[in-house]
Amino acid sequence: MQEKRVELTWHRVAARDDLPDGRVKTVSVTRGDHVTQICLTHHRGQFGALQNHCPHQGGPLGEGSIETTHDGACYLRCPWHGWDYDPLTGKPPGGYDDGLETYPVQSREDGIYVGLEPLEDHVRTVTDVMAETMVAWGVTHCFGMVGHSNLGLADALRRRCEAGQMEFIGIRHEGAAAFAASAFGKLTGKPASCLAIAGPGATNLLTGCWDARVDRAPLLALTGQVDQQVFGPGAFQEIPLNAAFSAVADFSHLCLPDSNHAELASLALKHANIERKVAHIIFPDDVQTMPAGEDAQPGTPGGRVSSPVIRPDPSGLDRAIAMVESARRPAIVVGHGARFEMDAVTALAEELRCPVLTTFKGKGIIGDCPDPSMPGRPGHPLGAGVLGRSGTPIASWFMNECDLLIVFGASFSNHTGITPKKPTIQVDNDRMALGKFHPVDLPLWGEVGVTAGAILGAVRARHASIDHTAEVADRWSIWRDEKASRLRDVSDEGVSSIAVFDSMNRMIPRDAIMAVDVGNNAYSFGRYFESSGEQAVLMSGYLGSIGFGYPAALGAWAATRAHRFSADPAWKRFANRPVVAITGDGGFGQYAWEVNTAVHAGINLTHILLNNNELGKISKEQRAGHWDVWQTGLTNPNIAEYVTSCGGLGIRVTAAGGLDDAIARALAFEGPSTVEVVTAPDLI
């Protein structure tokens, strides 16, 4: 039987004088989206074309050299491990069978041509199935870095991106990828993924993964791994990734050849979505490109996820109703866990006419009481601001004066300082969070919205609560007078923090998503920035990780685009909202290179940077503890000039009078902008 003849296509890869005799080089042939790399050799007047990757370790043979042995023979030597091949035939000396594929070569008048067979159709791989499963479960974004041990998986993600089903944002450090994914989960309640190679790429994800875990944000971590055949002995970049992620990931499993690949991805995403924790899948390099079965179908959430509604038990609910009915001065405290259920909580507060206090992580989920001197400014007349170290005296006043605390979705962190001395009802959908740090009078297991609605339905027009509305406004008036007094403080060292946030109160859009870093900038934000109630605030809560702010803004920006990749109507509430990052110079310095990520990806974000040339919060703690102030000073470049040099807009502000104009210009800029405010370390 006669073999079918394959028609070659010929591609000019070099001029005849491009490659001197005795040399080799890598040449590339691009056909559509596919690039074929070839090792072109020139040996004793003849040209050869060989596969470019060594079959042993994948070394780039075009970076090798033609070496002469002691007996006068000449061989192409692999630059990675020294194995030899004939530079024209690709055969190794000694009769071994691990030779190289060769391509037909023609030397023509106008150059050197290589003949290639037609490209074969893509064979669907196991990682294709898993990427399709991610899309089916609603994953719209992946942040990460493509590298040598995740290339097969990256190609599967590329196909989903080119199909318009998801978006990949390539970052400059894997830690930023995990922080971006964590922020995405905190904002939306849905997981994004982060991608890294084996070894150091994977370990760089850990801090951001811990941030997601302790703040109950869903996240899917995808890490490459070395080939299966070298598991164990300690191959290059091999570390035991299951062990490395065992404490942070609720689900961490190895993708193997015989895994049910769609099921593995589905289980990971089910854990991320339901437990709101970290899920992790490890992909050995050689498994990533294994063909999927012809009948392999992606996994979907259909039939896998139940209703999330948890109703409190009737006896506990009856006790809560009785406590609320009899309270004259109840106060509601809401934490980050109430952020998706505030309609029901606000309706209960309006019935009781009682103040609503927030934890720092809950800042912004209800508007602060409107300022009568700024007509039309949004807010809520019962909003009493933040409680605790980063808070206002308004919130502390109402906690001290209340006769009942009704706490929804708050963790009772020591930074918040919810007193154990007041009668307390605590509502949470996580039973372990109830009474976590000390006993409460009534721990109530239930969804925040369902429970608040049930209490409201029972106590409507049947409670003893006084109307606190005027008192809330009075306490805000006292605090605003105090802020006005502090605003008059000046320093030769720079602008006061209160001036920065006073300007932001006027200039930041009412629906902005705001990512806040750790440090004095965060404390001042909690005290001085007044929330509209339509804004969303993201921060590194329980982990308190410096460097969170700028990468978190990348994640927030991605969430504003998620509606482009999913028909889920829930994404529309984030669509096209402005994104603002707030950092100090210390926090920004952790991931300053991500400005280039923002420029490269066309990310539109506004960055307000308070630069006091030190780790100001640490200096403050050293002074408070009677320590010498030591090793907290920083040497910074002109950060505004740096941002501009990257392709963004940088504006440096050294006087309070320039703040409004600078912030307005930064918000109007299409792309990443930074307002660097030189601030006084002592005026926070």
Secondary structure per residue as TSV (DSSP state, phi and psi in degrees):
chain	resnum	aa	ss	phi	psi
A	1	M	-	360.0	128.4
A	2	Q	-	-76.7	132.1
A	3	E	-	-68.3	144.0
A	4	K	-	-70.8	130.1
A	5	R	-	-77.3	133.7
A	6	V	-	-97.9	125.4
A	7	E	-	-78.9	124.3
A	8	L	-	-89.5	150.4
A	9	T	E	-109.2	136.8
A	10	W	E	-104.1	135.5
A	11	H	E	-130.3	126.8
A	12	R	E	-73.7	122.8
A	13	V	E	-113.6	-14.1
A	14	A	E	-167.4	155.6
A	15	A	-	-75.6	159.8
A	16	R	T	-65.5	-27.0
A	17	D	T	-102.2	12.1
A	18	D	S	-70.8	-30.7
A	19	L	S	-123.4	107.6
A	20	P	-	-63.2	155.6
A	21	D	T	-59.8	136.9
A	22	G	T	89.3	6.4
A	23	R	-	-119.2	161.4
A	24	V	E	-130.9	158.1
A	25	K	E	-156.4	160.5
A	26	T	E	-91.6	130.0
A	27	V	E	-122.8	155.6
A	28	S	E	-126.0	142.4
A	29	V	E	-120.6	121.3
A	30	T	E	-102.4	124.6
A	31	R	E	-128.0	104.0
A	32	G	T	64.7	-125.5
A	33	D	T	-90.7	-2.6
A	34	H	E	-98.7	134.6
A	35	V	E	-116.6	124.3
A	36	T	E	-104.8	121.5
A	37	Q	E	-96.5	137.9
A	38	I	E	-131.2	140.4
A	39	C	E	-90.2	109.1
A	40	L	E	-93.5	128.6
A	41	T	E	-119.7	151.9
A	42	H	E	-131.6	110.1
A	43	H	E	-137.1	114.1
A	44	R	T	53.8	45.0
A	45	G	T	86.1	-4.3
A	46	Q	E	-114.0	148.7
A	47	F	E	-104.1	143.2
A	48	G	E	-127.8	154.9
A	49	A	E	-132.3	116.9
A	50	L	E	-123.6	158.4
A	51	Q	E	-57.5	144.0
A	52	N	S	-85.9	-19.0
A	53	H	B	-103.2	132.0
A	54	C	-	-65.7	136.6
A	55	P	T	-70.9	-7.4
A	56	H	T	-90.2	-57.4
A	57	Q	T	-124.0	5.4
A	58	G	-	81.2	15.1
A	59	G	-	-58.2	143.5
A	60	P	B	-77.9	101.3
A	61	L	G	-65.5	-26.6
A	62	G	G	-65.2	-12.2
A	63	E	G	-97.7	3.7
A	64	G	S	-84.2	-160.2
A	65	S	E	-150.0	158.1
A	66	I	E	-92.1	118.4
A	67	E	E	-111.2	146.2
A	68	T	E	-101.0	128.1
A	69	T	-	-83.6	177.0
A	70	H	T	-65.0	-24.2
A	71	D	T	-96.7	11.3
A	72	G	S	90.3	-3.3
A	73	A	-	-75.2	151.2
A	74	C	E	-118.1	133.4
A	75	Y	E	-137.9	148.4
A	76	L	E	-79.5	123.5
A	77	R	E	-105.7	128.3
A	78	C	-	-62.1	131.1
A	79	P	T	-73.1	-12.4
A	80	W	T	-93.1	-42.9
A	81	H	T	-137.6	11.3
A	82	G	-	79.0	10.2
A	83	W	-	-74.7	146.0
A	84	D	E	-106.9	149.3
A	85	Y	E	-142.4	148.7
A	86	D	-	-63.5	128.5
A	87	P	T	-67.8	-12.3
A	88	L	T	-110.7	-40.7
A	89	T	T	-95.3	-18.8
A	90	G	-	79.0	3.6
A	91	K	-	-85.0	142.1
A	92	P	-	-83.5	154.9
A	93	P	G	-68.6	158.2
A	94	G	G	87.8	3.9
A	95	G	G	76.7	15.1
A	96	Y	-	-70.6	158.6
A	97	D	S	-102.8	16.2
A	98	D	-	-101.4	53.2
A	99	G	-	-81.9	-178.0
A	100	L	-	-105.0	148.0
A	101	E	-	-68.9	140.6
A	102	T	B	-117.7	159.6
A	103	Y	-	-122.7	146.1
A	104	P	-	-61.2	141.2
A	105	V	E	-127.0	140.3
A	106	Q	E	-129.7	131.5
A	107	S	E	-98.7	111.1
A	108	R	E	-111.3	174.4
A	109	E	T	-57.9	-39.1
A	110	D	T	-97.3	5.0
A	111	G	E	150.5	-173.0
A	112	I	E	-98.7	130.4
A	113	Y	E	-118.1	144.2
A	114	V	E	-120.9	135.5
A	115	G	E	-95.2	128.0
A	116	L	E	-121.6	141.9
A	117	E	-	-74.2	157.3
A	118	P	-	-57.5	146.7
A	119	L	-	-64.8	138.9
A	120	E	-	-78.9	151.2
A	121	D	-	-61.6	146.1
A	122	H	-	-61.7	131.8
A	123	V	-	-92.6	120.3
A	124	R	-	-60.4	130.9
A	125	T	B	-106.2	172.2
A	126	V	H	-65.0	-33.1
A	127	T	H	-75.3	-25.2
A	128	D	H	-60.5	-45.7
A	129	V	H	-61.0	-40.6
A	130	M	H	-71.9	-36.6
A	131	A	H	-66.4	-38.8
A	132	E	H	-63.6	-35.4
A	133	T	H	-66.0	-40.7
A	134	M	H	-57.1	-45.4
A	135	V	H	-62.3	-43.3
A	136	A	H	-63.0	-29.3
A	137	W	T	-87.5	3.2
A	138	G	T	93.0	13.9
A	139	V	-	-74.9	120.4
A	140	T	-	-105.6	-17.7
A	141	H	E	-139.8	144.7
A	142	C	E	-132.4	132.5
A	143	F	E	-112.0	136.0
A	144	G	E	172.1	-169.6
A	145	M	-	-130.4	123.9
A	146	V	-	-79.3	134.7
A	147	G	-	-153.4	-178.6
A	148	H	T	-63.9	-26.9
A	149	S	T	-101.4	12.8
A	150	N	S	-133.5	19.1
A	151	L	H	-65.5	-37.3
A	152	G	H	-65.4	-43.9
A	153	L	H	-65.0	-42.4
A	154	A	H	-59.7	-37.9
A	155	D	H	-65.7	-36.4
A	156	A	H	-65.7	-40.1
A	157	L	H	-66.1	-38.9
A	158	R	H	-56.7	-42.1
A	159	R	H	-63.6	-37.8
A	160	R	H	-68.3	-37.0
A	161	C	H	-66.2	-43.8
A	162	E	H	-70.3	-20.2
A	163	A	T	-83.3	0.2
A	164	G	T	75.7	22.9
A	165	Q	S	-102.3	-15.7
A	166	M	-	-159.4	174.1
A	167	E	E	-131.8	135.9
A	168	F	E	-108.4	131.9
A	169	I	E	-117.2	109.8
A	170	G	E	-79.9	124.0
A	171	I	-	-105.8	177.1
A	172	R	S	-101.3	-13.0
A	173	H	S	-149.9	133.5
A	174	E	H	-61.6	-28.1
A	175	G	H	-59.4	-37.3
A	176	A	H	-65.8	-35.2
A	177	A	H	-61.9	-44.8
A	178	A	H	-68.9	-39.6
A	179	F	H	-62.9	-41.0
A	180	A	H	-62.7	-42.9
A	181	A	H	-66.8	-38.3
A	182	S	H	-62.7	-45.9
A	183	A	H	-62.7	-40.4
A	184	F	H	-57.1	-45.2
A	185	G	H	-67.4	-39.2
A	186	K	H	-63.5	-39.8
A	187	L	H	-71.8	-44.1
A	188	T	H	-102.6	-21.7
A	189	G	S	78.7	7.1
A	190	K	S	-126.4	149.4
A	191	P	-	-81.2	141.7
A	192	A	E	-103.9	170.5
A	193	S	E	-114.7	158.0
A	194	C	E	-132.5	140.2
A	195	L	E	-120.4	136.4
A	196	A	E	-148.5	164.3
A	197	I	-	-81.3	-178.3
A	198	A	T	-67.2	172.4
A	199	G	T	60.8	-122.5
A	200	P	H	-65.1	-31.8
A	201	G	H	-61.7	-43.3
A	202	A	H	-67.0	-44.0
A	203	T	H	-67.2	-28.1
A	204	N	H	-64.5	-21.9
A	205	L	T	-75.0	-18.2
A	206	L	H	-62.8	-39.9
A	207	T	H	-62.6	-46.4
A	208	G	H	-65.3	-33.5
A	209	C	H	-66.4	-40.0
A	210	W	H	-64.7	-37.5
A	211	D	H	-58.5	-43.7
A	212	A	H	-65.3	-43.4
A	213	R	H	-62.1	-50.6
A	214	V	H	-72.7	-19.9
A	215	D	T	-101.0	11.4
A	216	R	T	56.3	49.9
A	217	A	-	-109.3	131.1
A	218	P	-	-69.8	141.0
A	219	L	E	-157.0	140.4
A	220	L	E	-116.3	115.1
A	221	A	E	-99.1	131.5
A	222	L	E	-120.9	118.4
A	223	T	E	-125.8	139.5
A	224	G	E	-71.6	171.6
A	225	Q	E	-154.7	161.6
A	226	V	-	-65.3	165.5
A	227	D	-	-56.8	149.2
A	228	Q	G	-57.3	-36.1
A	229	Q	G	-66.4	-16.1
A	230	V	G	-113.3	16.4
A	231	F	T	-59.2	137.1
A	232	G	T	105.6	-56.1
A	233	P	T	-69.2	-15.0
A	234	G	T	100.6	52.6
A	235	A	-	-67.8	167.8
A	236	F	T	-54.1	125.6
A	237	Q	T	64.3	16.3
A	238	E	-	-86.1	123.2
A	239	I	-	-133.5	157.6
A	240	P	-	-74.0	90.2
A	241	L	H	-66.8	-31.7
A	242	N	H	-59.7	-43.3
A	243	A	H	-68.7	-40.6
A	244	A	H	-62.2	-34.4
A	245	F	H	-99.6	2.2
A	246	S	T	-61.9	-35.2
A	247	A	T	-81.7	-29.3
A	248	V	T	-93.1	-29.2
A	249	A	E	-99.3	129.9
A	250	D	E	-71.5	-24.7
A	251	F	E	-138.7	119.4
A	252	S	E	-143.3	113.5
A	253	H	E	-140.7	154.1
A	254	L	E	-89.8	133.2
A	255	C	-	-85.5	115.3
A	256	L	-	-114.1	165.2
A	257	P	T	-56.4	-37.8
A	258	D	T	-97.1	10.4
A	259	S	S	-63.1	153.1
A	260	N	-	-82.3	95.2
A	261	H	H	-66.6	-40.5
A	262	A	H	-65.6	-38.9
A	263	E	H	-67.9	-39.2
A	264	L	H	-60.4	-47.1
A	265	A	H	-65.7	-38.5
A	266	S	H	-63.9	-42.6
A	267	L	H	-65.2	-39.5
A	268	A	H	-60.6	-45.7
A	269	L	H	-73.1	-29.7
A	270	K	H	-65.2	-43.0
A	271	H	H	-61.2	-46.1
A	272	A	H	-61.6	-44.5
A	273	N	H	-73.0	-42.9
A	274	I	H	-84.8	-46.3
A	275	E	H	-80.4	-15.5
A	276	R	-	52.4	53.6
A	277	K	S	-137.3	-167.7
A	278	V	E	-92.0	131.9
A	279	A	E	-116.0	146.9
A	280	H	E	-141.2	132.0
A	281	I	E	-124.5	134.4
A	282	I	E	-105.8	130.0
A	283	F	E	-118.4	99.4
A	284	P	E	-55.9	143.0
A	285	D	T	-55.1	-44.9
A	286	D	T	-75.6	-18.2
A	287	V	T	-79.6	-28.2
A	288	Q	T	-60.2	-30.0
A	289	T	T	-106.4	11.4
A	290	M	-	-67.3	138.4
A	291	P	B	-62.7	139.9
A	292	A	-	-81.6	156.2
A	293	G	-	-62.7	152.2
A	294	E	T	-59.4	-29.4
A	295	D	T	-100.8	11.8
A	296	A	-	-66.3	125.6
A	297	Q	-	-116.1	146.8
A	298	P	-	-67.6	151.9
A	299	G	-	-78.7	153.9
A	300	T	-	-135.0	162.0
A	301	P	S	-78.3	-5.3
A	302	G	T	-57.1	124.9
A	303	G	T	74.0	7.9
A	304	R	T	-111.9	-16.1
A	305	V	-	-128.2	126.8
A	306	S	-	-91.4	176.0
A	307	S	-	-62.9	139.0
A	308	P	-	-83.3	3.3
A	309	V	-	-71.9	124.8
A	310	I	-	-119.9	118.2
A	311	R	-	-97.2	138.6
A	312	P	-	-66.7	154.5
A	313	D	-	-68.0	147.1
A	314	P	H	-57.8	-38.7
A	315	S	H	-68.6	-41.6
A	316	G	H	-64.7	-40.1
A	317	L	H	-64.2	-40.0
A	318	D	H	-62.0	-40.6
A	319	R	H	-63.4	-42.9
A	320	A	H	-62.2	-43.6
A	321	I	H	-60.5	-43.4
A	322	A	H	-64.0	-40.5
A	323	M	H	-65.6	-40.9
A	324	V	H	-69.5	-40.7
A	325	E	H	-60.4	-36.6
A	326	S	H	-89.7	-10.7
A	327	A	-	-76.3	133.5
A	328	R	S	-91.2	-31.4
A	329	R	S	-128.7	64.4
A	330	P	E	-73.5	153.4
A	331	A	E	-134.2	135.6
A	332	I	E	-98.3	133.9
A	333	V	E	-115.8	127.8
A	334	V	E	-119.7	138.7
A	335	G	-	-112.1	-174.3
A	336	H	G	-57.6	-29.9
A	337	G	G	-70.2	-8.9
A	338	A	G	-99.2	5.2
A	339	R	T	-64.6	-27.0
A	340	F	T	-96.3	3.3
A	341	E	-	-125.7	22.9
A	342	M	H	-73.2	-20.2
A	343	D	H	-60.0	-44.9
A	344	A	H	-70.3	-39.9
A	345	V	H	-66.5	-43.2
A	346	T	H	-64.3	-38.6
A	347	A	H	-62.9	-38.6
A	348	L	H	-65.5	-43.6
A	349	A	H	-61.7	-39.7
A	350	E	H	-67.7	-33.1
A	351	E	H	-68.6	-43.2
A	352	L	H	-79.8	-16.1
A	353	R	T	54.9	42.0
A	354	C	-	-112.1	157.9
A	355	P	-	-69.9	151.0
A	356	V	E	-116.9	116.7
A	357	L	E	-101.3	150.5
A	358	T	E	-122.3	154.0
A	359	T	-	-73.1	170.2
A	360	F	S	-62.9	-43.6
A	361	K	T	-65.0	-22.0
A	362	G	T	-91.6	3.6
A	363	K	T	-56.1	134.2
A	364	G	T	94.9	-12.0
A	365	I	S	-79.1	-9.2
A	366	I	S	-135.9	144.0
A	367	G	-	-71.0	146.6
A	368	D	-	-72.6	156.4
A	369	C	-	-55.1	127.7
A	370	P	-	-59.8	147.4
A	371	D	-	-88.2	116.6
A	372	P	T	-63.0	-18.5
A	373	S	T	-79.8	-6.3
A	374	M	S	-125.5	76.6
A	375	P	T	-55.6	141.4
A	376	G	T	85.3	-6.1
A	377	R	-	-73.9	132.5
A	378	P	-	-72.3	170.0
A	379	G	-	154.7	-170.8
A	380	H	-	-136.2	132.2
A	381	P	T	-62.8	-14.7
A	382	L	T	-103.7	0.0
A	383	G	E	-70.7	121.0
A	384	A	E	-111.2	10.4
A	385	G	E	82.0	-167.9
A	386	V	E	-89.1	140.2
A	387	L	-	-98.4	142.1
A	388	G	S	107.7	-159.8
A	389	R	T	-62.1	-31.7
A	390	S	T	-100.7	20.0
A	391	G	S	-110.1	-164.3
A	392	T	-	-112.4	156.3
A	393	P	H	-67.2	-15.6
A	394	I	H	-64.6	-51.1
A	395	A	H	-62.6	-43.1
A	396	S	H	-61.4	-40.6
A	397	W	H	-56.4	-49.7
A	398	F	H	-71.9	-29.4
A	399	M	H	-66.4	-42.3
A	400	N	H	-67.5	-32.1
A	401	E	H	-91.2	-8.8
A	402	C	-	-78.0	163.3
A	403	D	S	-115.4	3.7
A	404	L	E	-160.8	131.1
A	405	L	E	-103.7	127.3
A	406	I	E	-113.1	109.3
A	407	V	E	-110.2	122.4
A	408	F	E	-116.2	120.2
A	409	G	S	63.2	32.9
A	410	A	-	-117.1	149.6
A	411	S	-	-97.4	-4.9
A	412	F	-	65.4	37.7
A	413	S	-	-58.3	148.4
A	414	N	T	-65.7	-22.9
A	415	H	T	-67.5	-28.8
A	416	T	T	-81.5	-39.8
A	417	G	-	71.2	39.2
A	418	I	-	-68.4	120.5
A	419	T	-	-66.3	140.5
A	420	P	T	-85.2	1.7
A	421	K	T	-90.7	-5.1
A	422	K	S	-107.4	146.7
A	423	P	-	-55.3	133.1
A	424	T	E	-136.3	132.3
A	425	I	E	-106.3	124.6
A	426	Q	E	-115.4	124.6
A	427	V	E	-114.0	127.9
A	428	D	E	-156.0	151.6
A	429	N	S	-88.4	-0.9
A	430	D	-	-110.8	112.8
A	431	R	G	-63.1	-31.1
A	432	M	G	-69.8	-21.7
A	433	A	G	-78.4	-18.7
A	434	L	T	-73.6	124.2
A	435	G	T	59.3	34.1
A	436	K	S	-63.5	-42.6
A	437	F	S	-103.0	-23.8
A	438	H	S	-162.3	157.9
A	439	P	-	-63.2	146.5
A	440	V	-	-118.3	160.9
A	441	D	S	-64.8	-39.0
A	442	L	E	-142.7	97.3
A	443	P	E	-81.2	126.5
A	444	L	E	-125.1	115.0
A	445	W	E	-85.9	117.6
A	446	G	S	177.8	162.7
A	447	E	-	-67.9	142.0
A	448	V	H	-58.8	-50.9
A	449	G	H	-65.0	-42.3
A	450	V	H	-62.9	-44.8
A	451	T	H	-69.5	-44.6
A	452	A	H	-60.4	-40.4
A	453	G	H	-64.8	-38.8
A	454	A	H	-67.3	-41.0
A	455	I	H	-64.5	-44.1
A	456	L	H	-58.6	-45.6
A	457	G	H	-61.4	-30.4
A	458	A	H	-85.5	-31.7
A	459	V	H	-99.5	-4.1
A	460	R	T	-53.9	122.5
A	461	A	T	63.1	17.2
A	462	R	-	-130.5	28.2
A	463	H	-	-122.5	165.0
A	464	A	-	-102.1	6.2
A	465	S	-	-64.7	135.4
A	466	I	-	-79.0	166.2
A	467	D	-	-85.0	113.1
A	468	H	-	-92.2	1.2
A	469	T	H	-57.3	-48.9
A	470	A	H	-66.6	-35.9
A	471	E	H	-66.2	-38.9
A	472	V	H	-60.7	-45.6
A	473	A	H	-63.0	-39.4
A	474	D	H	-63.6	-44.2
A	475	R	H	-65.9	-36.2
A	476	W	H	-65.5	-37.8
A	477	S	H	-62.1	-41.7
A	478	I	H	-62.8	-44.5
A	479	W	H	-67.6	-38.4
A	480	R	H	-67.9	-33.0
A	481	D	H	-64.4	-40.7
A	482	E	H	-64.6	-41.2
A	483	K	H	-64.3	-39.5
A	484	A	H	-62.7	-36.5
A	485	S	H	-66.0	-44.3
A	486	R	H	-66.0	-29.9
A	487	L	H	-64.6	-23.8
A	488	R	T	-80.3	-9.5
A	489	D	-	-69.8	135.7
A	490	V	-	-130.2	161.0
A	491	S	-	-147.8	146.6
A	492	D	T	-71.8	-14.3
A	493	E	T	-86.0	-13.1
A	494	G	-	153.4	-171.8
A	495	V	B	-77.7	147.7
A	496	S	-	-78.4	150.0
A	497	S	H	-61.0	-37.4
A	498	I	H	-63.2	-32.6
A	499	A	H	-66.5	-37.9
A	500	V	H	-61.0	-48.2
A	501	F	H	-78.4	-24.5
A	502	D	H	-62.9	-41.6
A	503	S	H	-67.3	-41.8
A	504	M	H	-62.8	-34.3
A	505	N	H	-56.2	-35.1
A	506	R	H	-83.2	-35.9
A	507	M	H	-100.7	-28.4
A	508	I	S	-73.8	131.8
A	509	P	-	-57.3	148.0
A	510	R	T	-67.7	-17.4
A	511	D	T	-113.9	20.5
A	512	A	-	-66.1	150.5
A	513	I	E	-100.0	125.8
A	514	M	E	-121.4	121.8
A	515	A	E	-104.2	122.0
A	516	V	E	-114.3	131.9
A	517	D	-	-83.7	-176.4
A	518	V	S	-96.7	144.5
A	519	G	S	131.8	-169.8
A	520	N	H	-59.2	-31.2
A	521	N	H	-59.4	-36.0
A	522	A	H	-71.6	-42.5
A	523	Y	H	-60.7	-44.0
A	524	S	H	-66.8	-37.9
A	525	F	H	-59.2	-46.6
A	526	G	H	-60.0	-38.6
A	527	R	H	-78.3	-45.2
A	528	Y	H	-103.8	-25.1
A	529	F	-	-81.5	131.9
A	530	E	-	-104.3	121.7
A	531	S	-	-83.3	146.4
A	532	S	-	-81.4	-23.3
A	533	G	S	94.5	-16.2
A	534	E	S	-101.6	-11.0
A	535	Q	-	-81.0	161.8
A	536	A	E	-122.9	136.8
A	537	V	E	-118.1	130.0
A	538	L	E	-118.1	137.5
A	539	M	E	-154.4	162.9
A	540	S	-	-85.1	100.7
A	541	G	-	-77.6	-88.4
A	542	Y	S	-68.0	-30.8
A	543	L	S	-77.7	-34.1
A	544	G	-	57.8	49.6
A	545	S	-	-90.2	120.2
A	546	I	T	-62.9	142.6
A	547	G	T	98.6	-4.8
A	548	F	-	-66.3	-35.7
A	549	G	H	-59.4	-53.5
A	550	Y	H	-69.1	-47.2
A	551	P	H	-60.7	-35.5
A	552	A	H	-61.4	-35.7
A	553	A	H	-65.1	-34.3
A	554	L	H	-61.6	-43.2
A	555	G	H	-65.0	-39.6
A	556	A	H	-63.8	-41.9
A	557	W	H	-60.7	-40.3
A	558	A	H	-60.3	-39.5
A	559	A	H	-63.6	-29.2
A	560	T	T	-71.2	-11.9
A	561	R	T	-108.7	-3.0
A	562	A	G	-60.6	-28.5
A	563	H	G	-63.4	-17.7
A	564	R	G	-74.3	-18.3
A	565	F	T	-117.3	1.2
A	566	S	-	-146.0	143.5
A	567	A	-	-84.7	-2.3
A	568	D	-	-61.7	118.2
A	569	P	G	-65.3	-16.5
A	570	A	G	-62.6	-26.4
A	571	W	G	-69.1	-21.5
A	572	K	G	-65.9	-21.9
A	573	R	G	-70.7	-13.3
A	574	F	G	-103.8	-6.9
A	575	A	T	-59.8	127.3
A	576	N	T	60.3	20.9
A	577	R	-	-77.7	145.8
A	578	P	-	-67.8	148.1
A	579	V	E	-119.7	132.4
A	580	V	E	-129.0	130.4
A	581	A	E	-105.4	139.7
A	582	I	E	-125.4	117.8
A	583	T	E	-140.0	166.0
A	584	G	E	-94.4	178.2
A	585	D	H	-71.3	-32.0
A	586	G	H	-65.5	-46.4
A	587	G	H	-66.6	-43.0
A	588	F	H	-62.7	-35.6
A	589	G	H	-61.5	-22.2
A	590	Q	H	-65.4	-37.0
A	591	Y	T	-135.4	39.0
A	592	A	T	-60.6	-29.3
A	593	W	T	-68.4	-13.4
A	594	E	H	-70.3	-10.0
A	595	V	H	-56.2	-38.3
A	596	N	H	-67.3	-33.8
A	597	T	H	-59.6	-46.7
A	598	A	H	-62.8	-41.4
A	599	V	H	-65.2	-47.1
A	600	H	H	-61.3	-40.6
A	601	A	H	-90.0	0.6
A	602	G	T	67.3	36.9
A	603	I	-	-83.7	127.0
A	604	N	-	-97.7	102.0
A	605	L	-	-142.6	151.2
A	606	T	E	-111.6	128.5
A	607	H	E	-116.1	122.7
A	608	I	E	-104.1	116.1
A	609	L	E	-116.0	121.1
A	610	L	E	-94.6	107.9
A	611	N	E	-106.7	106.9
A	612	N	-	-114.0	11.2
A	613	N	S	59.0	32.3
A	614	E	B	-163.8	166.1
A	615	L	-	-83.9	81.7
A	616	G	H	-62.7	-36.8
A	617	K	H	-65.2	-37.8
A	618	I	H	-70.5	-40.3
A	619	S	H	-57.3	-42.7
A	620	K	H	-63.3	-41.3
A	621	E	H	-67.7	-37.4
A	622	Q	H	-62.9	-43.0
A	623	R	H	-65.0	-42.3
A	624	A	H	-63.5	-32.0
A	625	G	T	-92.5	11.1
A	626	H	T	61.3	31.2
A	627	W	-	-92.1	158.0
A	628	D	-	-69.1	141.3
A	629	V	-	-74.3	118.9
A	630	W	-	-146.1	133.0
A	631	Q	S	60.7	32.3
A	632	T	-	-111.7	-8.1
A	633	G	B	-72.7	145.9
A	634	L	-	-123.9	147.0
A	635	T	-	-108.8	113.2
A	636	N	-	-113.1	151.2
A	637	P	-	-76.1	178.6
A	638	N	-	-72.7	102.0
A	639	I	H	-67.1	-36.9
A	640	A	H	-60.0	-43.7
A	641	E	H	-64.0	-37.9
A	642	Y	H	-60.3	-47.4
A	643	V	H	-61.6	-42.7
A	644	T	H	-62.5	-40.2
A	645	S	H	-64.9	-24.5
A	646	C	H	-79.5	-14.4
A	647	G	T	111.3	1.7
A	648	G	S	-95.5	-163.5
A	649	L	E	-116.3	119.8
A	650	G	E	-113.3	133.3
A	651	I	E	-129.8	127.2
A	652	R	E	-102.4	130.8
A	653	V	E	-120.2	127.0
A	654	T	-	-118.0	-2.9
A	655	A	S	-140.1	142.7
A	656	A	G	-57.4	-31.3
A	657	G	G	-63.8	-17.7
A	658	G	G	-93.7	0.2
A	659	L	H	-67.1	-50.4
A	660	D	H	-58.5	-46.6
A	661	D	H	-65.0	-41.7
A	662	A	H	-63.9	-44.0
A	663	I	H	-66.8	-39.1
A	664	A	H	-61.7	-43.7
A	665	R	H	-63.8	-41.4
A	666	A	H	-65.4	-42.1
A	667	L	H	-64.9	-32.4
A	668	A	H	-79.2	-16.4
A	669	F	S	-72.8	134.4
A	670	E	S	-88.3	96.1
A	671	G	S	137.8	-172.6
A	672	P	-	-76.9	128.3
A	673	S	E	-128.0	151.1
A	674	T	E	-133.6	128.1
A	675	V	E	-101.8	105.6
A	676	E	E	-90.0	113.1
A	677	V	E	-104.7	119.0
A	678	V	E	-75.9	111.6
A	679	T	B	-111.9	155.8
A	680	A	-	-84.0	127.1
A	681	P	T	-60.1	-28.0
A	682	D	T	-92.9	-6.2
A	683	L	-	-109.0	76.2
A	684	I	-	-110.9	360.0
